[in-house]
Amino acid sequence: QAEAIQELITAKTEKGVQAAARNLVGGISDKVKELRKKVLEITAYLEADIDYPEDDFERLEPEELENRLSVIIEELKKILSSYENGKIIRDGLKTVLAGRPNVGKSSLLNALLQEKRAIVTDIPGTTRDVIQEYYNLGGIPIVLHDTAGLRQTDDEVEKIGVEMTRELIKESDLILYVIDSTSDYGSEDEAHLKELPVEKTLVLVNKIDLLEEHEKWQLPESLKSYTVVFISAKEGQGLDDLTRIISQMFIEPQSDKGEEPLLTNLRQKEALSQAHNSLQSAVSGIRAGLDADFISIDLRTAWESLGEVTGDTLGDDIIGQIFSQFCLGK
């Protein structure tokens, strides 16, 4: 609950508020408590068999034991799979504007924000440092990073900026690679795009307002595997198409989940991952014919890990860490 309150306070959009509010009233917690109860029931069967082998009571056969654990594992997988989407809603979609110098990255940033946030000139290499801004797209915060143009340079400051661009690209959720439609698309762009994952890269052909009516930008063969959007950052053309495509990639899949709670907290994710691994280890032990004592150890570890999410098995150090994030007494 404390972590949900913290996320409620720091939420950047309405979707972030909704996700935190659902978890505040027990969204993730209720699911985990139910799974923890099931793990405890299975553990009780095993330990009763270990402590009272001569007594006559219903025992779980290995096949039934494995089936029950498999159901819990699948439920855990479902919760864990929501983390990537939950992280985006909490922290924002990390988006990098990349491309050669002077292709219009800063103009695009200004156009999306509808304010003059970045300096725009005709001089290549104007942007040297990273400019970061938030942009609300359908309830999901987009963290826009305007970056130094990708090129070889002898300027030490610009060289640092280019290296920062490459690092940001590795960490990003979405890359908007900008191309100038009025200049030749060539080997330099191709070399840059080869380094970028197709599934999270949109190619933006910019400055289409400068093309004559009879001109048509020919799509090179190497770009046909990418999603390409034609825009004019200066005139605002194509920006609606761009936001619609981003929405289709990241926002609409969220809408399909309705009111399903999302895992948004890294500490909770790590605890659930540990529980998942312990249960998988228990299943492996059953298949290998290990004694109930060994299976029971894995189940107890899973039970304790699940308790770290609900607060039932938290140590003072973890509680202190959680509450240190609040500005108490200030």
C-alpha positions as CSV (number, residue, x, y, z in Angstrom):
1,Q,0.0,0.0,0.0
2,A,2.8,2.4,0.8
3,E,4.4,1.7,-2.5
4,A,1.1,2.3,-4.3
5,I,0.7,5.6,-2.5
6,Q,4.2,6.6,-3.6
7,E,3.4,5.7,-7.2
8,L,0.1,7.6,-6.9
9,I,2.0,10.7,-5.7
10,T,4.5,10.5,-8.6
11,A,2.1,9.5,-11.3
12,K,2.6,11.6,-14.5
13,T,-0.7,10.8,-16.3
14,E,-4.2,9.7,-15.6
15,K,-3.3,6.1,-16.5
16,G,-0.5,6.2,-14.0
17,V,-3.0,7.4,-11.3
18,Q,-5.5,4.6,-12.2
19,A,-2.8,1.9,-12.1
20,A,-1.6,3.1,-8.7
21,A,-5.1,3.4,-7.4
22,R,-6.0,-0.2,-8.4
23,N,-2.9,-1.4,-6.5
24,L,-3.7,0.7,-3.5
25,V,-7.0,-1.1,-3.0
26,G,-5.4,-4.5,-3.5
27,G,-5.1,-5.1,-7.2
28,I,-1.8,-7.0,-7.2
29,S,-1.8,-7.7,-3.5
30,D,-5.1,-9.7,-3.6
31,K,-3.9,-11.9,-6.5
32,V,-0.6,-12.6,-4.7
33,K,-2.3,-13.4,-1.4
34,E,-4.5,-15.9,-3.1
35,L,-1.4,-17.6,-4.7
36,R,0.4,-17.5,-1.4
37,K,-2.5,-19.3,0.2
38,K,-2.4,-22.0,-2.5
39,V,1.4,-22.5,-2.0
40,L,0.8,-22.9,1.8
41,E,-1.9,-25.5,1.3
42,I,0.4,-27.6,-0.9
43,T,3.3,-27.2,1.5
44,A,1.0,-28.4,4.4
45,Y,0.2,-31.6,2.5
46,L,3.9,-32.2,1.9
47,E,5.1,-31.5,5.4
48,A,2.3,-33.6,6.9
49,D,3.5,-36.5,4.8
50,I,7.1,-35.9,6.0
51,D,6.2,-35.6,9.7
52,Y,3.5,-38.3,9.9
53,P,4.3,-40.9,7.3
54,E,2.4,-43.7,9.1
55,D,-0.9,-41.8,9.4
56,D,-3.8,-42.4,7.1
57,F,-4.8,-39.1,5.3
58,E,-5.2,-37.9,1.7
59,R,-1.8,-37.4,0.1
60,L,-1.0,-35.6,-3.1
61,E,0.4,-37.8,-5.9
62,P,3.4,-36.3,-7.8
63,E,1.2,-35.7,-10.9
64,E,-1.4,-33.8,-8.9
65,L,1.3,-31.9,-7.1
66,E,2.9,-30.8,-10.3
67,N,-0.5,-29.8,-11.8
68,R,-1.3,-27.6,-8.8
69,L,2.0,-25.9,-8.9
70,S,1.8,-25.4,-12.7
71,V,-1.5,-23.4,-12.2
72,I,0.3,-21.1,-9.7
73,I,3.3,-20.7,-12.0
74,E,1.0,-19.7,-14.9
75,E,-0.7,-17.1,-12.7
76,L,2.6,-15.7,-11.6
77,K,3.8,-15.5,-15.3
78,K,0.6,-13.5,-16.1
79,I,1.4,-11.0,-13.3
80,L,5.1,-10.7,-14.3
81,S,4.2,-10.2,-17.9
82,S,2.4,-7.0,-17.0
83,Y,5.6,-5.4,-15.7
84,E,6.9,-3.9,-18.9
85,N,3.6,-2.2,-19.6
86,G,3.3,-1.1,-16.0
87,K,6.8,0.4,-16.1
88,I,6.0,2.4,-19.2
89,I,2.8,3.8,-17.5
90,R,4.8,4.6,-14.3
91,D,8.1,6.0,-15.8
92,G,7.0,6.8,-19.3
93,L,7.9,5.5,-22.8
94,K,11.6,6.3,-23.2
95,T,11.7,7.7,-26.7
96,V,14.9,8.9,-28.6
97,L,14.9,11.3,-31.5
98,A,17.9,10.1,-33.6
99,G,19.3,10.7,-37.0
100,R,22.0,12.7,-38.8
101,P,22.6,16.4,-37.9
102,N,20.2,19.0,-39.2
103,V,17.4,16.5,-40.2
104,G,14.8,18.3,-38.0
105,K,15.0,16.4,-34.6
106,S,14.8,19.5,-32.5
107,S,12.0,20.9,-34.7
108,L,10.1,17.7,-34.1
109,L,10.6,18.0,-30.4
110,N,9.3,21.6,-30.5
111,A,6.3,20.6,-32.7
112,L,5.2,17.7,-30.4
113,L,5.6,19.9,-27.2
114,Q,4.0,22.9,-29.0
115,E,6.7,25.2,-27.6
116,K,10.2,26.3,-28.5
117,R,12.1,24.0,-26.2
118,A,15.1,23.2,-28.4
119,I,17.3,25.6,-30.4
120,V,16.8,25.2,-34.1
121,T,19.3,26.5,-36.7
122,D,20.6,25.5,-40.1
123,I,24.0,24.8,-38.6
124,P,24.7,21.0,-38.2
125,G,25.6,20.0,-34.7
126,T,23.5,22.6,-32.9
127,T,22.2,20.0,-30.4
128,R,25.1,18.6,-28.4
129,D,23.6,17.7,-25.0
130,V,20.5,15.6,-24.5
131,I,17.2,17.5,-24.0
132,Q,14.6,15.6,-22.1
133,E,10.9,16.5,-21.9
134,Y,7.6,14.7,-21.1
135,Y,4.8,14.5,-23.6
136,N,1.3,13.1,-22.7
137,L,0.0,10.7,-25.4
138,G,-3.3,9.1,-24.6
139,G,-2.5,8.9,-20.9
140,I,0.9,7.4,-21.3
141,P,3.9,9.7,-20.6
142,I,6.3,9.8,-23.5
143,V,9.8,10.8,-22.3
144,L,11.2,12.6,-25.4
145,H,15.0,12.8,-25.7
146,D,16.3,15.2,-28.4
147,T,19.9,14.1,-29.1
148,A,23.1,15.0,-30.9
149,G,23.1,14.1,-34.6
150,L,24.8,10.8,-35.4
151,R,28.0,11.6,-37.3
152,Q,31.8,11.4,-37.1
153,T,33.1,14.7,-35.5
154,D,36.4,16.1,-34.2
155,D,34.5,18.4,-31.8
156,E,35.1,17.0,-28.3
157,V,31.8,18.3,-26.9
158,E,29.7,17.0,-29.9
159,K,31.6,13.7,-29.7
160,I,30.4,13.2,-26.1
161,G,26.9,14.1,-27.2
162,V,27.0,11.5,-30.0
163,E,28.2,8.8,-27.5
164,M,25.3,9.8,-25.2
165,T,22.9,9.4,-28.1
166,R,24.1,5.8,-28.7
167,E,23.8,4.9,-25.0
168,L,20.2,6.3,-24.9
169,I,19.3,4.3,-28.0
170,K,20.3,1.1,-26.2
171,E,18.1,1.9,-23.3
172,S,15.1,3.2,-25.2
173,D,11.6,1.8,-25.6
174,L,11.0,3.6,-28.9
175,I,13.4,5.2,-31.5
176,L,12.2,7.9,-33.9
177,Y,14.8,7.9,-36.6
178,V,14.5,11.2,-38.6
179,I,15.5,11.5,-42.3
180,D,15.7,14.7,-44.3
181,S,13.6,14.2,-47.5
182,T,15.5,17.0,-49.2
183,S,18.9,15.4,-48.9
184,D,20.2,12.1,-50.2
185,Y,19.4,9.0,-48.3
186,G,22.6,7.0,-48.3
187,S,25.1,4.7,-46.7
188,E,25.4,6.8,-43.5
189,D,21.7,6.4,-42.7
190,E,21.8,2.7,-43.6
191,A,24.7,2.1,-41.3
192,H,22.9,3.9,-38.4
193,L,19.6,2.0,-39.0
194,K,21.4,-1.4,-39.1
195,E,22.3,-0.7,-35.4
196,L,18.6,-0.1,-34.5
197,P,16.1,-2.9,-33.7
198,V,13.3,-2.8,-36.3
199,E,10.5,-3.6,-33.8
200,K,11.0,-0.5,-31.8
201,T,12.1,2.0,-34.6
202,L,9.9,4.3,-36.5
203,V,11.5,6.0,-39.6
204,L,10.3,9.6,-40.0
205,V,10.8,11.2,-43.4
206,N,10.8,14.9,-42.5
207,K,10.6,18.2,-44.4
208,I,8.0,17.0,-46.9
209,D,6.7,20.5,-47.1
210,L,9.9,21.4,-49.0
211,L,9.3,18.9,-51.8
212,E,7.7,20.2,-55.0
213,E,4.3,18.9,-55.8
214,H,5.6,16.8,-58.7
215,E,8.3,15.3,-56.5
216,K,7.8,12.0,-54.6
217,W,10.3,10.6,-52.1
218,Q,11.3,7.1,-53.2
219,L,11.3,4.6,-50.4
220,P,14.6,2.8,-50.5
221,E,14.5,-1.0,-50.4
222,S,16.4,-1.1,-47.1
223,L,13.5,0.9,-45.4
224,K,10.7,-1.4,-46.4
225,S,11.0,-3.5,-43.3
226,Y,10.4,-0.4,-41.1
227,T,7.2,1.6,-40.3
228,V,7.8,4.8,-42.2
229,V,5.9,8.1,-41.5
230,F,6.1,11.2,-43.7
231,I,6.1,14.4,-41.7
232,S,6.8,18.1,-41.7
233,A,7.9,19.1,-38.2
234,K,7.8,22.7,-39.2
235,E,4.3,22.7,-40.6
236,G,2.9,20.0,-38.3
237,Q,2.1,17.6,-41.2
238,G,1.9,13.9,-40.4
239,L,2.1,14.4,-36.6
240,D,-1.4,13.0,-36.2
241,D,-0.3,9.8,-38.1
242,L,2.8,9.6,-35.9
243,T,0.9,9.8,-32.6
244,R,-1.7,7.3,-33.9
245,I,1.0,4.7,-34.8
246,I,2.7,5.2,-31.4
247,S,-0.7,4.7,-29.8
248,Q,-1.3,1.5,-31.8
249,M,2.1,0.2,-30.7
250,F,1.9,1.0,-26.9
251,I,-1.4,2.4,-25.8
252,E,-4.2,0.4,-27.5
253,P,-2.8,-3.0,-26.3
254,Q,-3.2,-1.5,-22.8
255,S,-6.8,-0.6,-23.4
256,D,-7.6,-4.3,-24.2
257,K,-6.5,-5.2,-20.6
258,G,-9.4,-3.2,-19.2
259,E,-9.2,-3.0,-15.4
260,E,-6.5,-5.7,-15.0
261,P,-4.0,-4.6,-12.3
262,L,-0.5,-3.9,-13.6
263,L,2.8,-4.7,-11.8
264,T,4.7,-1.4,-11.7
265,N,7.2,-1.9,-8.9
266,L,10.7,-3.3,-9.5
267,R,11.0,-4.6,-5.9
268,Q,7.8,-6.5,-6.2
269,K,8.7,-7.8,-9.6
270,E,12.0,-9.2,-8.2
271,A,10.2,-10.9,-5.3
272,L,7.6,-12.5,-7.7
273,S,10.4,-13.6,-10.0
274,Q,12.1,-15.3,-7.1
275,A,8.9,-17.1,-6.2
276,H,8.4,-18.1,-9.8
277,N,12.0,-19.6,-9.9
278,S,11.4,-21.5,-6.6
279,L,8.2,-23.0,-7.9
280,Q,9.9,-24.0,-11.1
281,S,12.6,-25.6,-9.1
282,A,10.0,-27.5,-7.1
283,V,8.4,-28.8,-10.3
284,S,11.9,-29.9,-11.6
285,G,12.4,-31.7,-8.3
286,I,9.1,-33.6,-8.6
287,R,10.0,-34.7,-12.1
288,A,13.4,-35.8,-10.9
289,G,11.8,-37.9,-8.1
290,L,13.3,-35.9,-5.2
291,D,12.1,-36.5,-1.7
292,A,9.4,-34.3,-0.3
293,D,11.8,-32.5,2.0
294,F,13.6,-30.9,-1.0
295,I,10.3,-29.9,-2.6
296,S,9.1,-28.4,0.6
297,I,12.2,-26.2,0.9
298,D,11.5,-24.7,-2.6
299,L,7.8,-24.1,-1.7
300,R,8.7,-22.4,1.6
301,T,11.1,-20.1,-0.3
302,A,8.3,-19.3,-2.8
303,W,5.9,-18.6,0.0
304,E,8.3,-16.2,1.7
305,S,9.0,-14.4,-1.6
306,L,5.3,-13.9,-2.2
307,G,5.0,-12.6,1.4
308,E,7.6,-9.9,0.5
309,V,5.0,-8.4,-1.9
310,T,2.1,-8.5,0.5
311,G,4.1,-7.4,3.5
312,D,3.7,-10.6,5.4
313,T,7.4,-11.6,5.5
314,L,9.1,-8.2,5.1
315,G,12.3,-7.5,7.1
316,D,12.9,-4.1,8.8
317,D,15.5,-3.3,6.2
318,I,13.0,-3.5,3.3
319,I,10.4,-1.6,5.3
320,G,12.9,1.1,6.0
321,Q,13.9,1.3,2.3
322,I,10.2,1.6,1.2
323,F,9.4,4.4,3.6
324,S,12.7,6.2,3.0
325,Q,11.2,7.2,-0.4
326,F,8.6,9.5,1.4
327,C,9.6,13.0,2.4
328,L,8.4,12.4,6.0
329,G,8.8,15.2,8.6
330,K,9.6,17.8,5.9
